[in-house]
Amino acid sequence: VEWDLGGTEIDRWLRGLYDCRYVFLQHGITGNYITNLQLYPCHNIYNDVNVSSETERNLIEQGDKEHLCFIGGLPRYELIEDKSPKGQDGIKTVLVMLTWRNKFATETEALYSSAYWQGQISLLKKENIDKLQRHNINIVFALHHSLIKKKDVVNLPDYIKTIQQADIAYWVRHANALVTDFSSLSFDFLFQHKPVIYWIPDKDAQVYEPNSIDRNKLDSVLSRRHLFFNCLSTEDEIIEKLIEYANNDFTLEKCNADIADTWFVNRKDISRHIYEQIEQRLSLERFFTAPLKERLSQYKQEGEEYSRQIACCREELTLKENIIAEKNTIIGSSQQQINDLTMQIGNLRDYSGRKIKHLRKVRGYLIWCIGILHLALIL
């Protein structure tokens, strides 16, 4: 899968293939910002992610994503052939291409006054273009496809040569160098050992809301500057660096070429490497999952037997609970009878006590009467 699956018919079709294995080939190396992968709405459904190096793998395999990646490379690199002009004579070409900012998709007016756009216009001003041309350097400006739609209002001067998106593949081969902010296209140039200059005109801009896609991209890129080279801050530095490269036939320095190589393991037969990696992963999965499936089947049968036994125990428990409830009812009835008898006994005791007390009084009276009679007889 080499396209954005979010919300498309392809996405819905693939999600219906429950037994399908999802392999993300990527449209560009995930190096400048890790959110490159996270921006895909269904990145969590991928079984495998194709990367080009250990460096890229380490950036992606974080948290619960361990063992997600395999090292194959981008298939299109097999078709890249450096056709840029060599030697001190002749015109050299530098491609300028910056990535888009989501904020300006709906805020066109904010775009034209932004540091992002004004920085590019300032870099491409006639003074700089003329200075570079005196050193046999032409600038080709690749407008993002979102800007091409607004070209009628962008109103660029005639001395700025712009190209369509369809022409980018041509200039990847024929341009001598690239100026970008953090486009994954930079890796196409690094693959060819062509100079790349990284420049973010709006890195300090305050127009991007915290935790927005644009802000997160910029923060991610700035935290990974140590993985790259030629990270410049001003247009003057860019012009001077391009002239320096022109004086050296746009040859990438050895130390920078070594940095570029950290992003690529395979430079040939990339498609074969991808196929072999996927086949190897499937073979390992079959090897390890076959006995697991057998064990899971056994566990399923044991689980069904345990479920049956549990059901029987529940029925027996329900029966015993009913018996206990009946006995509790009987006990409750007997307890009421006992309470009634206890009350009656209490009442009898009270009555007997009163009778005994009365009889004692009568006995005392009779004894007194007998005493009086006896005295009368004596007299």
Residue, then its C-alpha position, 0 to 999 in steps of 0.5 A: v500500500e503506497w497511498d493515504l488510505g484515510g477515508t477513501e474507497i480503497d480504505r473501505w475496500l481494504r478494511g473489508l479484507y479481514d485476512c489481508r496483511y497490511v504492508f506500508l511501503q511509504h511514499g517517503i522516508t520517515g526521518n524529518y518528522i515521525t508524524n509523517l507516519q502518524l498522520y495516516p488515519c489507519h497507521n495502526i492497522y499496518n502489520d509491517v512498515n517498510v523502512s530504508s535504514e536502522t536510523e529510520r526504524n529506530l524513529i518509528e519503533q517506539g512504544d508498542k511498535e516494536h518489530l513493526c518495521f523491516i528494512g527494504g527501501l523505497p522501490r522508486y529509488e531503483l529508478i533514480e539516475d543522476k542526470s545532473p550536469k557535471g563539470q565547471d562549465g554549463i548551467k547548474t540547477v537548484l530545486v527549491m521546494l518547501t512542504w505545505r502548512n495545514k493552517f493555510a489550507t483555509e486561511t489564504e490571506a494569512l499565508y501571504s503575510s506569513a513568515y513561511w511565504q514571505g521567507q520564500i519570496s525573499l529568498l527568490k528575490k531578483e537580487n539573489i537570483d541574479k547573484l546565483q546566475r552570475h555563478n551559473i546557477n538557475i533556481v527552479f521553484a516547485l510550488h506545492h499543489s495546494l499553492i498551484k491551485k492559488k497560482d492566479v492570486v500568488n502573482l509571482p514575478d516572471y524571473i522566478k521559474t516555477i514547475q508543476q508537481a508532475d515535473i518534480a521527478y524530472w528535476v530530482r534527476h537533473a537538479n544539482a541540489l535541493v533547498t527544502d524545509f523538511s520535505s521527504l524529497s530531500f532523501d531522493f537527493l541524499f540517495q544520489h549524494k547531491p547537496v541538500i540545504y535545510w531551511i525553515p523560514d517560519k521555525d520561530a513563527q507564533v501563528y501555529e497553535p500548540n499541538s497543531i499538526d504544523r507546530n508538532k511537525l516543526d518541533s519534531v523537525l527541530s529536535r532531529r537537526h542532529l541527524f542531518f547537515n546544512c541546517l541554515s537559518t538565513e537566506d544569505e547563508i543559503i546563497e553563500k552555500l550554493i555558491e560554495y557548492a557551485n565552485n566545487d561542482f556541487t560535490l557533497e562533502k565526504c562527512n555529509a555523504d557519510i551522514a546521508d548513507t546512514w539513511f540507506v541500507n540497500r541501494k540496489d535490487i530494492s524491490r527484491h529486498i522488500y519481497e524477501q523481507i515480506e516473505q521471510r516475515l510470513s514464513l516466520e509467522r507461519f512457523f510460529t503460529a502453526p503450533l500456536k493455532e493447534r494449541l489455541s484449538q486445544y485451549k478452545q476445546e478445554g474452554e468449552e468443557y470448562s464452560r459446560q462444567i461451570a454451567c452444571c455447577r451454576e445449575e446445582l448452585t441455583l438448586k441449593e440456593n432454592i432449597i436454602a431459601e425454602k428452609n429459611t422460609i420455614i425457619g422464619s415461620s418457626q421463629q415467628q411461632i417461637n416469638d409468639l409462644t415466648m410472648q404468651i409465656g411472658n404474659l402468663r408469668d405476669y398473670s401468675g405473678r399478680k395472682i400469687k401476690h393477691l393470694r399472699k394478701v388473702r393468706g395474710y388477711l385470713i391469718w389475721c382473722i384466725g388470730i382475732l377469732h382465737l383471741a376472742l375464744i380465749l376471752 
